[in-house]
């Protein structure tokens, strides 16, 4: 039996995700386990739908088991996001490989790009280009083009390919014995209506949050901009020193946040107002989220656990080997929190992220918060 894992946000689950899972099975996977972001996502936002609902939809759409990628890793940089997800996949003890959708299908090219990423990350040439006024992405692209060629450099212009490179690097770093299955992503870039009837997650989130009347939405929708005033206050109330010590932050970014936060009318306005060649929108949004949730740099070093969010009967077959290594698996967050000090800290952050999401209900008044310690995972038939 071949068991493959996917890493996803499913925010929300759509036909492109369904195609990916179907294609993973068509190429030989008998069981598919998904490692999925929880209440907050890598773009520095709350998920548009509740994680338990998204996990159940993923099982209906082709996944057999859904395990949560804990906060703070789910809202971290691509490198940390990928590394911690692969740690959970390896910790399952039964996965033969990972499958990911990508704009680039050539695995050899992706591996070459991964080698370039490792070699050039702190290279002298990139520092020279940065000193000359280039942004980091532009400097990296130029250095990669010079050292490896145009094809490798182009890989880093695609968001899914960039994550694919980080999965490859994480597998090598962790010494995980995982096969790599690359499935060509269909259609146009993120944010567009895709060909063949597919739409992107970005497009769906925009429609759900801005255009669909509340009574037509089958499940609660969450939007951080509904909480923008208080978020601005929470960010501006922190000192420059505190803001500068957050993951992905710096003294310059902290100063910009401190200045802009009090008057920003939305998270997007705040991020756009301080965007520069050194600070991408995604990085700024992540730092804002870190400030709200109190995420610290040392939190990124914690050992993840595997909280089971949903499973069908086939997925339950994968659990006997889970946790034989150093990662704990359970459907109970309370039980996981009792394993160690690090697990207790992760559970604290997961609960905080869920509280934030509940406060960002798109219809205005915050929803009543369900304590994550009391929510059991959804099995088949729930």
N, C-alpha and C positions, 0 to 999 in steps of 0.2 A: 504494500500500500504506500503510495506517494503522498506526502503531506507538505503542502506549501503554505507559506505565510504571506500576507500582504500588510502593508502599513498605510493607513489612510486616516482621513478626517471624517469622511462621509457627512459633509456639512453643506447641504443635505445629501443623502443618498440619492443618486440619479441613474439614468440609463447608461451613462458612460461607465459608472462603477459596476453596474450589472454586466455590461459587456466584458469588462476586465476580469470579473470572476468567472464568467462563462468561458472566456478564452483560456484562462488559467486551467480550468478543468479539461477543456478540449485538448490542451497540450500535455495532459498526463496527470494532473493533480486529482487524487481521489478524495482528499479532504482539504479544506481551506480554512486557516485560522487568520483572523484579522487583529492587528494591533491598532487601536483607534484612539484618537485624541478624545479627551474628556470635555469638560465645560469650557475650556479656553483653547484657542488654536494658535498655530504657528505664525499667522499673520498679525498677531497681537490683538485679538478680538474674542468676545464670547461666541460660542457656537450658536448658530441660528436656531437649532433645535436641541432639546434635552438629550444627553448622552444615552440614556436608557432607551428612549424612543429610537434614536439613530442606530443603536446596536441591534434592536429588534428588527428594524427595517433591513439592516445588513444581512441578518440571518434569513429573512424572507427573500432577499435578493440574491442569495447564493453563498454566503459565508456560513460556516458550520460552528465557529466559535469566535467570539469577540472579546478581546482583553483590552483593558484601558491602558493607554500611555499616560502615566501620572503627570499632574502639574508638579513641578515646573517644566518638565521636559517637553510637554505638548505645546508650550508657547516659547520655546527656546530657538536658538539659531539652527540652521539646517544641520550642522555638524552634530550638535548635541541631540536634537530631535532624532536623527538617524541612528546615532550610536546607542541611545537608550532603548529605542525600538528594537534594534537588532539584539541587544542584551536580553530583552524579553523573549524574542523569537528563539534564541539559543537556549534560554532557560526552560522553554517548553519541553525540551528533551526528546522531541519526536519529529521536529521539522526537518525535511530534506532540503528545502530551499526557500527562497523568497521570489515573489513575482511583483514587478512594478510596471506601471504604464509610463511611457517615455516618448518624447519627440524623436529620440535617436534610438534606433533598434540595433545598431551595430555594437555588440557587447565588447568587441576588441577596441573600438574607439572609446567607449565609456571607460574601460580599464586604463587606456592610455591617458585619458583626461584625469582619472583618479591619481595616476602617477604624477601627472603635471601638478595637480593640486597639492600633493604632499611635498613635492620638491620646491615649488615656488612660493608657498605660503608666506614665509619670512625671508625671502631672498633679497639679496643686495639690489638686484635690478628693480624689483617692485618698490623698494625704498627710494631708489633714485627717481623713479617715475612719480611717486607720491610727492617728493620734494619739488618736482617740476610742475606741480599743480594738478595732476590727474586725480580723479576719484579712485578709490580702491578697486571697484569692478573694472574700470577702464585700464588701470595700471596692470591688474592681473591679466586681463585680456591681451594687452600688448606684450607682456612678458611671455605669456603662453604662446602667442603667435610667433614670437622670435625664436623660442626654444623648441617648440613642438610642431607648429604649423597652424594653418587656418582652420582645419577641421576640428582639432582639439579646442581651439579658442572658441569656436562657434558653440560647442557643447554647453559652455557656461552662460550662454544667452537664453537658454531654455529652462524654466523653473523645474519641470519634472526631471529633466536630465541632470540638473544640479543636485537634486535630491538623490537620484540614482547613483551619481558619483559618490555621494556621502554614504550610501548603503554599502557600496563596494569597499570604500575605505574602512568602514566600521567592521565589516566581515573580516578583512585582513587584520585590523588592529586587535580584534577580539579572538582571532584564531578560530573563528566559527566555521564548522564544516557545512557550508550551505551552498547549494547550487543557485545560480542566478538565472531567472527567466525574465526576459524583457519583452513587453508587449507594446507594439507601436500604438501611440495615442492617436485617436481619430480626430479629424476636424481641425479647427482653428485654435489660436491661443486662448488662454484664460480670459474670461470676460466677454467672449463672443458667443453668438448662437452658432453651434457647430453643425457641420454638414451631416446629412443622413439622419436628421431628427434629433441629434444630441445637443444638449445645452450645457454650458459650464456651470460649475458651482458658484462662481462669482455672479453670473447672470441670475441664477436662481435666488441667491441671497438678496440681490437687489430687488427682485420682483416680490419676494416674500415680505421684505421689510418696508418697501415703499409703495407698492402698487396694488397688492391684493387686499380687498376689504377684510377686516377682522373676522366677520362671520363666515367667510369662505375658507378660512385656514383651519385645517383639520387638527392642528397641534399648536401649542404655544410657541410664538416666535420671539427671539431675544435680540436686542439691539443696544450696544453700548452707548450710542448717542442719546438714548432716552435718559441716560444717567449722567450726561456730559457735565452739567453744572457741578454736581457733587464730585465727579471724578477730577475736574479742574481744581476744585478746592483741595482734594486729597493729595494731588500732586504738588500743588503750590505750597501746601502746609509743611512739606518736607524740606529740610535744609539742603543747600547746594551740595554739602558734603555727603549727605545721605543719598541724594540723587546720583551723585558721581560714583558712588560705590556699588550701584546696582549692576547686575549682569548686563553686558553690552553697552554700558554707559561710559561717560568720560566727563572730565570737568567742563569742557566746552558744551557738550550736550546738556549737562545738568544746568548750566547757566541759561541756556536757551529755553529749556523747559520751565525753569523758575520764572522767567520773564513773561513767557507766552501763556502759561496755564490759566491765570486768573481771568483773562478776558475771552478765552476760546469758547465758542458756542457749540462746538462739536468736536469729537475726537479727530475727525478728518481735518478740520480747520486747524486744530492744534498741531497735528503732524505736518501738514502742508506748510504751516507758518514757520517751522524751524528746519524744514528739509534743506539739505545742502549737498554738495558733492561728497562730503564725508559721512552724511547721515541719510540712509535710505528711509523711505516711509515705513517699511516693515520693521526696521530696527527701532525707529522712534516709537512705533505703536507697541512693540514688545517692552521697551523700557517703561512706557506709561503703565502697562499692565503689571510689570514687576513692582512699580511704585505703589499701585493700588493694593496688590496682594501681599506686599512685604517680602517678595522673593529675594533671596540673597545669593551672592556668587557661590558660596559654599554649598548651596542647595543643589546646584548643577552636578555636584560630585557624588550625590547620594545614590545608593544602590536601588534600582527600581523594584517594585513588586508587580505582580500580575493580578489585577483585579478583574474577575470574570464578570462581564456585563450581560452577555447573552450566549445561549448555546442551543443547538438542536440535538437530537439523539446521536448523530454522527460526531458532533463536536464534543459531547460528553465522553466519547471513547478516547479522546486525546488527552484527557486529564490525568490518568493514572501516573504517567511519567513526569508530569509537570511538578516542579518544585524539588526534584531530586538533586538539583544543583543548589546554587546559592540564592536563587530567587524564589520567593514565596508566592503561591497562587491560592486564591480563595475568592468566593463570591461575596464575602463579608469584609467590608472596609474596616470595621471595628476589629475583627480578628487579625487582619493584616497590620493594623496600627500597633498591635501589641507585640509584634515580633522583635522590634528593636527601636532604638532612639531615632534612627534614620527613617524607619517606616512610620513612626509616630509623626515626624515632621512632614513627610509626604502626605499623610492622611490629613493633617491640619491644613495643608495647602489645597488639597483636593476639596475639602469641605468649604474653604474660603472661596475657591473658584466657583463652586456650585451656588453659594450664597450670592456672589456677584452676578452670576447669570440670572438668578431668580429676580434680582433687583432691576435687571435690564429688560423686563417684559415689555414688548413693543407697544402694548395698549396703554402703558402709562404707569399706573400704580403697581408696585412690586407684588409678585405672586407670593403666596405663603411658601416658605422654604421647607422642603422635605430634608430632614437630616440624613446625610448619606450613610450614617451608621445604621439606619433602619431600613434601607432599601436593599432587597435581595435581588440577585441576578435573575434574568428572565429565561426560563427554560422553554422547551417546546410545549406549545399549548397555552402559554401565558397570554 
